[in-house]
């Protein structure tokens, strides 16, 4: 088994940091579209009411519009 050298460790670290920063930059604008929550129950019921209340809370926390859709 070949021992790990200082140079190969440095290369691995630089590559790892490069990939990590690319992923972080790509996720800065998440969510880019409105968030859609599908409620599998009819509108006007208890689950729908709780879902809409939670949707309003998500809207305030994330700063993004949240759409509640009943199926």
PDB file of N, CA, C and O in Angstrom:
ATOM      1  N   UNK A   1       0.843  -1.171   0.000  1.00  0.00           N
ATOM      2  CA  UNK A   1       0.000   0.000   0.000  1.00  0.00           C
ATOM      3  C   UNK A   1       0.889   1.235   0.000  1.00  0.00           C
ATOM      4  O   UNK A   1       1.843   1.322   0.772  1.00  0.00           O
ATOM      5  N   UNK A   2       0.578   2.168  -0.850  1.00  0.00           N
ATOM      6  CA  UNK A   2       1.373   3.386  -1.001  1.00  0.00           C
ATOM      7  C   UNK A   2       0.987   4.386   0.090  1.00  0.00           C
ATOM      8  O   UNK A   2      -0.200   4.639   0.293  1.00  0.00           O
ATOM      9  N   UNK A   3       1.957   4.955   0.792  1.00  0.00           N
ATOM     10  CA  UNK A   3       1.625   5.921   1.840  1.00  0.00           C
ATOM     11  C   UNK A   3       1.127   7.241   1.244  1.00  0.00           C
ATOM     12  O   UNK A   3       1.513   7.617   0.137  1.00  0.00           O
ATOM     13  N   UNK A   4       0.285   7.921   1.976  1.00  0.00           N
ATOM     14  CA  UNK A   4      -0.239   9.221   1.543  1.00  0.00           C
ATOM     15  C   UNK A   4       0.813  10.283   1.813  1.00  0.00           C
ATOM     16  O   UNK A   4       1.312  10.414   2.930  1.00  0.00           O
ATOM     17  N   UNK A   5       1.140  11.031   0.783  1.00  0.00           N
ATOM     18  CA  UNK A   5       2.162  12.064   0.926  1.00  0.00           C
ATOM     19  C   UNK A   5       1.500  13.394   1.273  1.00  0.00           C
ATOM     20  O   UNK A   5       0.290  13.569   1.129  1.00  0.00           O
ATOM     21  N   UNK A   6       2.317  14.308   1.726  1.00  0.00           N
ATOM     22  CA  UNK A   6       1.845  15.637   2.087  1.00  0.00           C
ATOM     23  C   UNK A   6       1.273  16.348   0.866  1.00  0.00           C
ATOM     24  O   UNK A   6       0.269  17.053   0.975  1.00  0.00           O
ATOM     25  N   UNK A   7       1.895  16.172  -0.285  1.00  0.00           N
ATOM     26  CA  UNK A   7       1.448  16.831  -1.509  1.00  0.00           C
ATOM     27  C   UNK A   7       0.073  16.308  -1.938  1.00  0.00           C
ATOM     28  O   UNK A   7      -0.789  17.099  -2.317  1.00  0.00           O
ATOM     29  N   UNK A   8      -0.142  15.014  -1.886  1.00  0.00           N
ATOM     30  CA  UNK A   8      -1.431  14.461  -2.298  1.00  0.00           C
ATOM     31  C   UNK A   8      -2.533  14.891  -1.326  1.00  0.00           C
ATOM     32  O   UNK A   8      -3.681  15.069  -1.735  1.00  0.00           O
ATOM     33  N   UNK A   9      -2.201  15.057  -0.060  1.00  0.00           N
ATOM     34  CA  UNK A   9      -3.174  15.537   0.908  1.00  0.00           C
ATOM     35  C   UNK A   9      -3.571  16.978   0.603  1.00  0.00           C
ATOM     36  O   UNK A   9      -4.742  17.342   0.709  1.00  0.00           O
ATOM     37  N   UNK A  10      -2.586  17.799   0.224  1.00  0.00           N
ATOM     38  CA  UNK A  10      -2.870  19.195  -0.123  1.00  0.00           C
ATOM     39  C   UNK A  10      -3.748  19.283  -1.371  1.00  0.00           C
ATOM     40  O   UNK A  10      -4.671  20.095  -1.436  1.00  0.00           O
ATOM     41  N   UNK A  11      -3.451  18.445  -2.352  1.00  0.00           N
ATOM     42  CA  UNK A  11      -4.247  18.443  -3.585  1.00  0.00           C
ATOM     43  C   UNK A  11      -5.686  18.023  -3.269  1.00  0.00           C
ATOM     44  O   UNK A  11      -6.630  18.636  -3.766  1.00  0.00           O
ATOM     45  N   UNK A  12      -5.856  17.000  -2.460  1.00  0.00           N
ATOM     46  CA  UNK A  12      -7.189  16.538  -2.093  1.00  0.00           C
ATOM     47  C   UNK A  12      -7.950  17.629  -1.329  1.00  0.00           C
ATOM     48  O   UNK A  12      -9.150  17.806  -1.537  1.00  0.00           O
ATOM     49  N   UNK A  13      -7.272  18.346  -0.464  1.00  0.00           N
ATOM     50  CA  UNK A  13      -7.903  19.410   0.305  1.00  0.00           C
ATOM     51  C   UNK A  13      -8.350  20.550  -0.600  1.00  0.00           C
ATOM     52  O   UNK A  13      -9.462  21.058  -0.454  1.00  0.00           O
ATOM     53  N   UNK A  14      -7.499  20.954  -1.527  1.00  0.00           N
ATOM     54  CA  UNK A  14      -7.840  22.045  -2.451  1.00  0.00           C
ATOM     55  C   UNK A  14      -9.014  21.642  -3.337  1.00  0.00           C
ATOM     56  O   UNK A  14      -9.924  22.442  -3.556  1.00  0.00           O
ATOM     57  N   UNK A  15      -9.005  20.416  -3.848  1.00  0.00           N
ATOM     58  CA  UNK A  15     -10.117  19.955  -4.681  1.00  0.00           C
ATOM     59  C   UNK A  15     -11.408  19.878  -3.874  1.00  0.00           C
ATOM     60  O   UNK A  15     -12.472  20.261  -4.360  1.00  0.00           O
ATOM     61  N   UNK A  16     -11.314  19.389  -2.660  1.00  0.00           N
ATOM     62  CA  UNK A  16     -12.493  19.299  -1.807  1.00  0.00           C
ATOM     63  C   UNK A  16     -13.082  20.657  -1.508  1.00  0.00           C
ATOM     64  O   UNK A  16     -14.301  20.823  -1.552  1.00  0.00           O
ATOM     65  N   UNK A  17     -12.247  21.630  -1.205  1.00  0.00           N
ATOM     66  CA  UNK A  17     -12.732  22.986  -0.935  1.00  0.00           C
ATOM     67  C   UNK A  17     -13.327  23.616  -2.186  1.00  0.00           C
ATOM     68  O   UNK A  17     -14.307  24.357  -2.108  1.00  0.00           O
ATOM     69  N   UNK A  18     -12.737  23.325  -3.330  1.00  0.00           N
ATOM     70  CA  UNK A  18     -13.257  23.853  -4.590  1.00  0.00           C
ATOM     71  C   UNK A  18     -14.650  23.335  -4.883  1.00  0.00           C
ATOM     72  O   UNK A  18     -15.527  24.099  -5.285  1.00  0.00           O
ATOM     73  N   UNK A  19     -14.861  22.044  -4.687  1.00  0.00           N
ATOM     74  CA  UNK A  19     -16.185  21.461  -4.916  1.00  0.00           C
ATOM     75  C   UNK A  19     -17.188  21.964  -3.890  1.00  0.00           C
ATOM     76  O   UNK A  19     -18.343  22.218  -4.232  1.00  0.00           O
ATOM     77  N   UNK A  20     -16.773  22.111  -2.654  1.00  0.00           N
ATOM     78  CA  UNK A  20     -17.681  22.577  -1.601  1.00  0.00           C
ATOM     79  C   UNK A  20     -18.137  24.002  -1.881  1.00  0.00           C
ATOM     80  O   UNK A  20     -19.307  24.322  -1.672  1.00  0.00           O
ATOM     81  N   UNK A  21     -17.244  24.862  -2.348  1.00  0.00           N
ATOM     82  CA  UNK A  21     -17.638  26.238  -2.624  1.00  0.00           C
ATOM     83  C   UNK A  21     -18.550  26.322  -3.840  1.00  0.00           C
ATOM     84  O   UNK A  21     -19.414  27.196  -3.900  1.00  0.00           O
ATOM     85  N   UNK A  22     -18.375  25.430  -4.809  1.00  0.00           N
ATOM     86  CA  UNK A  22     -19.252  25.415  -5.980  1.00  0.00           C
ATOM     87  C   UNK A  22     -20.658  25.037  -5.584  1.00  0.00           C
ATOM     88  O   UNK A  22     -21.620  25.639  -6.061  1.00  0.00           O
ATOM     89  N   UNK A  23     -20.794  24.055  -4.724  1.00  0.00           N
ATOM     90  CA  UNK A  23     -22.116  23.627  -4.271  1.00  0.00           C
ATOM     91  C   UNK A  23     -22.774  24.744  -3.459  1.00  0.00           C
ATOM     92  O   UNK A  23     -23.972  24.985  -3.610  1.00  0.00           O
ATOM     93  N   UNK A  24     -22.028  25.415  -2.617  1.00  0.00           N
ATOM     94  CA  UNK A  24     -22.591  26.491  -1.790  1.00  0.00           C
ATOM     95  C   UNK A  24     -23.071  27.650  -2.660  1.00  0.00           C
ATOM     96  O   UNK A  24     -24.112  28.241  -2.374  1.00  0.00           O
ATOM     97  N   UNK A  25     -22.342  27.979  -3.699  1.00  0.00           N
ATOM     98  CA  UNK A  25     -22.743  29.068  -4.587  1.00  0.00           C
ATOM     99  C   UNK A  25     -23.994  28.683  -5.361  1.00  0.00           C
ATOM    100  O   UNK A  25     -24.858  29.527  -5.596  1.00  0.00           O
ATOM    101  N   UNK A  26     -24.101  27.438  -5.756  1.00  0.00           N
ATOM    102  CA  UNK A  26     -25.245  26.989  -6.542  1.00  0.00           C
ATOM    103  C   UNK A  26     -26.532  27.011  -5.732  1.00  0.00           C
ATOM    104  O   UNK A  26     -27.611  27.100  -6.319  1.00  0.00           O
ATOM    105  N   UNK A  27     -26.461  26.934  -4.416  1.00  0.00           N
ATOM    106  CA  UNK A  27     -27.659  26.857  -3.604  1.00  0.00           C
ATOM    107  C   UNK A  27     -28.046  28.184  -2.955  1.00  0.00           C
ATOM    108  O   UNK A  27     -28.942  28.202  -2.110  1.00  0.00           O
ATOM    109  N   UNK A  28     -27.416  29.271  -3.312  1.00  0.00           N
ATOM    110  CA  UNK A  28     -27.724  30.548  -2.674  1.00  0.00           C
ATOM    111  C   UNK A  28     -29.136  31.032  -2.951  1.00  0.00           C
ATOM    112  O   UNK A  28     -29.752  31.641  -2.076  1.00  0.00           O
ATOM    113  N   UNK A  29     -29.667  30.782  -4.136  1.00  0.00           N
ATOM    114  CA  UNK A  29     -30.970  31.328  -4.497  1.00  0.00           C
ATOM    115  C   UNK A  29     -32.108  30.319  -4.310  1.00  0.00           C
ATOM    116  O   UNK A  29     -33.176  30.486  -4.898  1.00  0.00           O
ATOM    117  N   UNK A  30     -31.898  29.285  -3.510  1.00  0.00           N
ATOM    118  CA  UNK A  30     -32.955  28.301  -3.260  1.00  0.00           C
ATOM    119  C   UNK A  30     -33.970  28.869  -2.294  1.00  0.00           C
ATOM    120  O   UNK A  30     -33.531  29.518  -1.345  1.00  0.00           O
ATOM    121  N   UNK A  31     -35.194  28.712  -2.413  1.00  0.00           N
ATOM    122  CA  UNK A  31     -35.927  28.204  -3.572  1.00  0.00           C
ATOM    123  C   UNK A  31     -36.168  29.310  -4.586  1.00  0.00           C
ATOM    124  O   UNK A  31     -36.530  30.426  -4.213  1.00  0.00           O
ATOM    125  N   UNK A  32     -35.975  29.017  -5.836  1.00  0.00           N
ATOM    126  CA  UNK A  32     -36.108  30.014  -6.888  1.00  0.00           C
ATOM    127  C   UNK A  32     -37.551  30.164  -7.350  1.00  0.00           C
ATOM    128  O   UNK A  32     -37.908  31.189  -7.930  1.00  0.00           O
ATOM    129  N   UNK A  33     -38.378  29.164  -7.103  1.00  0.00           N
ATOM    130  CA  UNK A  33     -39.784  29.203  -7.505  1.00  0.00           C
ATOM    131  C   UNK A  33     -40.664  29.071  -6.265  1.00  0.00           C
ATOM    132  O   UNK A  33     -40.178  28.710  -5.193  1.00  0.00           O
ATOM    133  N   UNK A  34     -41.953  29.361  -6.407  1.00  0.00           N
ATOM    134  CA  UNK A  34     -42.851  29.173  -5.262  1.00  0.00           C
ATOM    135  C   UNK A  34     -42.857  27.707  -4.808  1.00  0.00           C
ATOM    136  O   UNK A  34     -42.744  26.792  -5.623  1.00  0.00           O
ATOM    137  N   UNK A  35     -42.989  27.510  -3.525  1.00  0.00           N
ATOM    138  CA  UNK A  35     -43.037  26.161  -2.969  1.00  0.00           C
ATOM    139  C   UNK A  35     -44.479  25.685  -3.025  1.00  0.00           C
ATOM    140  O   UNK A  35     -45.385  26.392  -2.584  1.00  0.00           O
ATOM    141  N   UNK A  36     -44.700  24.485  -3.567  1.00  0.00           N
ATOM    142  CA  UNK A  36     -46.045  23.935  -3.677  1.00  0.00           C
ATOM    143  C   UNK A  36     -46.195  22.771  -2.708  1.00  0.00           C
ATOM    144  O   UNK A  36     -45.443  21.798  -2.767  1.00  0.00           O
ATOM    145  N   UNK A  37     -47.176  22.882  -1.814  1.00  0.00           N
ATOM    146  CA  UNK A  37     -47.475  21.826  -0.850  1.00  0.00           C
ATOM    147  C   UNK A  37     -48.791  21.198  -1.276  1.00  0.00           C
ATOM    148  O   UNK A  37     -49.810  21.884  -1.350  1.00  0.00           O
ATOM    149  N   UNK A  38     -48.780  19.900  -1.557  1.00  0.00           N
ATOM    150  CA  UNK A  38     -49.983  19.193  -1.983  1.00  0.00           C
ATOM    151  C   UNK A  38     -50.613  18.529  -0.769  1.00  0.00           C
ATOM    152  O   UNK A  38     -50.000  17.683  -0.118  1.00  0.00           O
ATOM    153  N   UNK A  39     -51.864  18.930  -0.470  1.00  0.00           N
ATOM    154  CA  UNK A  39     -52.612  18.354   0.641  1.00  0.00           C
ATOM    155  C   UNK A  39     -53.522  17.269   0.070  1.00  0.00           C
ATOM    156  O   UNK A  39     -54.348  17.559  -0.795  1.00  0.00           O
ATOM    157  N   UNK A  40     -53.393  16.037   0.530  1.00  0.00           N
ATOM    158  CA  UNK A  40     -54.195  14.945  -0.050  1.00  0.00           C
ATOM    159  C   UNK A  40     -55.611  14.858   0.520  1.00  0.00           C
ATOM    160  O   UNK A  40     -56.225  13.792   0.486  1.00  0.00           O
ATOM    161  N   UNK A  41     -56.125  15.953   1.036  1.00  0.00           N
ATOM    162  CA  UNK A  41     -57.464  15.974   1.610  1.00  0.00           C
ATOM    163  C   UNK A  41     -58.258  17.111   0.981  1.00  0.00           C
ATOM    164  O   UNK A  41     -57.686  17.980   0.324  1.00  0.00           O
ATOM    165  N   UNK A  42     -59.567  17.108   1.178  1.00  0.00           N
ATOM    166  CA  UNK A  42     -60.419  18.145   0.588  1.00  0.00           C
ATOM    167  C   UNK A  42     -60.215  19.489   1.286  1.00  0.00           C
ATOM    168  O   UNK A  42     -59.771  19.560   2.432  1.00  0.00           O
ATOM    169  N   UNK A  43     -60.550  20.535   0.565  1.00  0.00           N
ATOM    170  CA  UNK A  43     -60.408  21.885   1.112  1.00  0.00           C
ATOM    171  C   UNK A  43     -61.451  22.127   2.189  1.00  0.00           C
ATOM    172  O   UNK A  43     -62.574  21.631   2.107  1.00  0.00           O
ATOM    173  N   UNK A  44     -61.062  22.902   3.208  1.00  0.00           N
ATOM    174  CA  UNK A  44     -61.985  23.278   4.260  1.00  0.00           C
ATOM    175  C   UNK A  44     -61.952  22.380   5.479  1.00  0.00           C
ATOM    176  O   UNK A  44     -62.593  22.689   6.483  1.00  0.00           O
ATOM    177  N   UNK A  45     -61.229  21.285   5.419  1.00  0.00           N
ATOM    178  CA  UNK A  45     -61.153  20.378   6.557  1.00  0.00           C
ATOM    179  C   UNK A  45     -60.093  20.816   7.555  1.00  0.00           C
ATOM    180  O   UNK A  45     -59.436  21.842   7.377  1.00  0.00           O
ATOM    181  N   UNK A  46     -59.940  20.028   8.598  1.00  0.00           N
ATOM    182  CA  UNK A  46     -58.967  20.352   9.640  1.00  0.00           C
ATOM    183  C   UNK A  46     -57.536  20.281   9.144  1.00  0.00           C
ATOM    184  O   UNK A  46     -56.715  21.131   9.491  1.00  0.00           O
ATOM    185  N   UNK A  47     -57.228  19.273   8.332  1.00  0.00           N
ATOM    186  CA  UNK A  47     -55.872  19.132   7.803  1.00  0.00           C
ATOM    187  C   UNK A  47     -55.544  20.293   6.870  1.00  0.00           C
ATOM    188  O   UNK A  47     -54.422  20.801   6.873  1.00  0.00           O
ATOM    189  N   UNK A  48     -56.524  20.711   6.074  1.00  0.00           N
ATOM    190  CA  UNK A  48     -56.332  21.843   5.176  1.00  0.00           C
ATOM    191  C   UNK A  48     -56.049  23.119   5.955  1.00  0.00           C
ATOM    192  O   UNK A  48     -55.171  23.899   5.582  1.00  0.00           O
ATOM    193  N   UNK A  49     -56.782  23.329   7.021  1.00  0.00           N
ATOM    194  CA  UNK A  49     -56.592  24.526   7.845  1.00  0.00           C
ATOM    195  C   UNK A  49     -55.194  24.552   8.468  1.00  0.00           C
ATOM    196  O   UNK A  49     -54.511  25.576   8.437  1.00  0.00           O
ATOM    197  N   UNK A  50     -54.781  23.430   9.024  1.00  0.00           N
ATOM    198  CA  UNK A  50     -53.439  23.355   9.618  1.00  0.00           C
ATOM    199  C   UNK A  50     -52.367  23.551   8.545  1.00  0.00           C
ATOM    200  O   UNK A  50     -51.369  24.231   8.780  1.00  0.00           O
ATOM    201  N   UNK A  51     -52.573  22.958   7.375  1.00  0.00           N
ATOM    202  CA  UNK A  51     -51.617  23.126   6.278  1.00  0.00           C
ATOM    203  C   UNK A  51     -51.476  24.569   5.836  1.00  0.00           C
ATOM    204  O   UNK A  51     -50.373  25.032   5.544  1.00  0.00           O
ATOM    205  N   UNK A  52     -52.582  25.273   5.789  1.00  0.00           N
ATOM    206  CA  UNK A  52     -52.528  26.685   5.384  1.00  0.00           C
ATOM    207  C   UNK A  52     -51.853  27.553   6.441  1.00  0.00           C
ATOM    208  O   UNK A  52     -51.139  28.500   6.110  1.00  0.00           O
ATOM    209  N   UNK A  53     -52.077  27.231   7.700  1.00  0.00           N
ATOM    210  CA  UNK A  53     -51.400  27.964   8.778  1.00  0.00           C
ATOM    211  C   UNK A  53     -49.899  27.723   8.710  1.00  0.00           C
ATOM    212  O   UNK A  53     -49.108  28.657   8.839  1.00  0.00           O
ATOM    213  N   UNK A  54     -49.509  26.472   8.508  1.00  0.00           N
ATOM    214  CA  UNK A  54     -48.083  26.158   8.377  1.00  0.00           C
ATOM    215  C   UNK A  54     -47.479  26.799   7.130  1.00  0.00           C
ATOM    216  O   UNK A  54     -46.323  27.221   7.145  1.00  0.00           O
ATOM    217  N   UNK A  55     -48.260  26.870   6.050  1.00  0.00           N
ATOM    218  CA  UNK A  55     -47.795  27.522   4.826  1.00  0.00           C
ATOM    219  C   UNK A  55     -47.490  28.996   5.052  1.00  0.00           C
ATOM    220  O   UNK A  55     -46.503  29.517   4.532  1.00  0.00           O
ATOM    221  N   UNK A  56     -48.339  29.671   5.829  1.00  0.00           N
ATOM    222  CA  UNK A  56     -48.083  31.078   6.148  1.00  0.00           C
ATOM    223  C   UNK A  56     -46.808  31.232   6.976  1.00  0.00           C
ATOM    224  O   UNK A  56     -46.037  32.169   6.772  1.00  0.00           O
ATOM    225  N   UNK A  57     -46.594  30.309   7.907  1.00  0.00           N
ATOM    226  CA  UNK A  57     -45.370  30.350   8.708  1.00  0.00           C
ATOM    227  C   UNK A  57     -44.131  30.136   7.852  1.00  0.00           C
ATOM    228  O   UNK A  57     -43.118  30.814   8.026  1.00  0.00           O
ATOM    229  N   UNK A  58     -44.220  29.180   6.918  1.00  0.00           N
ATOM    230  CA  UNK A  58     -43.096  28.943   6.002  1.00  0.00           C
ATOM    231  C   UNK A  58     -42.828  30.169   5.143  1.00  0.00           C
ATOM    232  O   UNK A  58     -41.674  30.508   4.879  1.00  0.00           O
ATOM    233  N   UNK A  59     -43.887  30.831   4.710  1.00  0.00           N
ATOM    234  CA  UNK A  59     -43.743  32.026   3.874  1.00  0.00           C
ATOM    235  C   UNK A  59     -42.951  33.109   4.600  1.00  0.00           C
ATOM    236  O   UNK A  59     -42.089  33.760   4.009  1.00  0.00           O
ATOM    237  N   UNK A  60     -43.248  33.298   5.878  1.00  0.00           N
ATOM    238  CA  UNK A  60     -42.538  34.318   6.659  1.00  0.00           C
ATOM    239  C   UNK A  60     -41.090  33.925   6.914  1.00  0.00           C
ATOM    240  O   UNK A  60     -40.195  34.766   6.825  1.00  0.00           O
ATOM    241  N   UNK A  61     -40.853  32.657   7.229  1.00  0.00           N
ATOM    242  CA  UNK A  61     -39.496  32.206   7.557  1.00  0.00           C
ATOM    243  C   UNK A  61     -38.601  32.189   6.326  1.00  0.00           C
ATOM    244  O   UNK A  61     -37.461  32.651   6.383  1.00  0.00           O
ATOM    245  N   UNK A  62     -39.110  31.657   5.203  1.00  0.00           N
ATOM    246  CA  UNK A  62     -38.293  31.508   4.000  1.00  0.00           C
ATOM    247  C   UNK A  62     -38.296  32.759   3.118  1.00  0.00           C
ATOM    248  O   UNK A  62     -37.389  32.952   2.309  1.00  0.00           O
ATOM    249  N   UNK A  63     -39.304  33.598   3.274  1.00  0.00           N
ATOM    250  CA  UNK A  63     -39.384  34.775   2.404  1.00  0.00           C
ATOM    251  C   UNK A  63     -39.747  34.399   0.977  1.00  0.00           C
ATOM    252  O   UNK A  63     -39.377  35.095   0.032  1.00  0.00           O
ATOM    253  N   UNK A  64     -40.462  33.312   0.825  1.00  0.00           N
ATOM    254  CA  UNK A  64     -40.827  32.796  -0.498  1.00  0.00           C
ATOM    255  C   UNK A  64     -42.304  32.438  -0.469  1.00  0.00           C
ATOM    256  O   UNK A  64     -42.815  32.010   0.567  1.00  0.00           O
ATOM    257  N   UNK A  65     -42.994  32.604  -1.581  1.00  0.00           N
ATOM    258  CA  UNK A  65     -44.416  32.276  -1.581  1.00  0.00           C
ATOM    259  C   UNK A  65     -44.622  30.768  -1.500  1.00  0.00           C
ATOM    260  O   UNK A  65     -43.878  29.986  -2.091  1.00  0.00           O
ATOM    261  N   UNK A  66     -45.656  30.381  -0.746  1.00  0.00           N
ATOM    262  CA  UNK A  66     -45.998  28.973  -0.547  1.00  0.00           C
ATOM    263  C   UNK A  66     -47.431  28.777  -1.027  1.00  0.00           C
ATOM    264  O   UNK A  66     -48.343  29.480  -0.592  1.00  0.00           O
ATOM    265  N   UNK A  67     -47.620  27.817  -1.926  1.00  0.00           N
ATOM    266  CA  UNK A  67     -48.939  27.523  -2.487  1.00  0.00           C
ATOM    267  C   UNK A  67     -49.417  26.213  -1.891  1.00  0.00           C
ATOM    268  O   UNK A  67     -48.720  25.201  -1.964  1.00  0.00           O
ATOM    269  N   UNK A  68     -50.617  26.229  -1.294  1.00  0.00           N
ATOM    270  CA  UNK A  68     -51.233  25.016  -0.759  1.00  0.00           C
ATOM    271  C   UNK A  68     -52.250  24.538  -1.796  1.00  0.00           C
ATOM    272  O   UNK A  68     -53.176  25.265  -2.156  1.00  0.00           O
ATOM    273  N   UNK A  69     -52.064  23.315  -2.267  1.00  0.00           N
ATOM    274  CA  UNK A  69     -52.942  22.762  -3.302  1.00  0.00           C
ATOM    275  C   UNK A  69     -53.611  21.509  -2.768  1.00  0.00           C
ATOM    276  O   UNK A  69     -52.948  20.604  -2.262  1.00  0.00           O
ATOM    277  N   UNK A  70     -54.927  21.464  -2.885  1.00  0.00           N
ATOM    278  CA  UNK A  70     -55.677  20.290  -2.437  1.00  0.00           C
ATOM    279  C   UNK A  70     -55.929  19.367  -3.635  1.00  0.00           C
ATOM    280  O   UNK A  70     -56.206  19.823  -4.744  1.00  0.00           O
ATOM    281  N   UNK A  71     -55.827  18.059  -3.379  1.00  0.00           N
ATOM    282  CA  UNK A  71     -56.065  17.119  -4.475  1.00  0.00           C
ATOM    283  C   UNK A  71     -57.308  16.317  -4.240  1.00  0.00           C
ATOM    284  O   UNK A  71     -57.664  15.474  -5.063  1.00  0.00           O
TER     285      UNK A  71
END
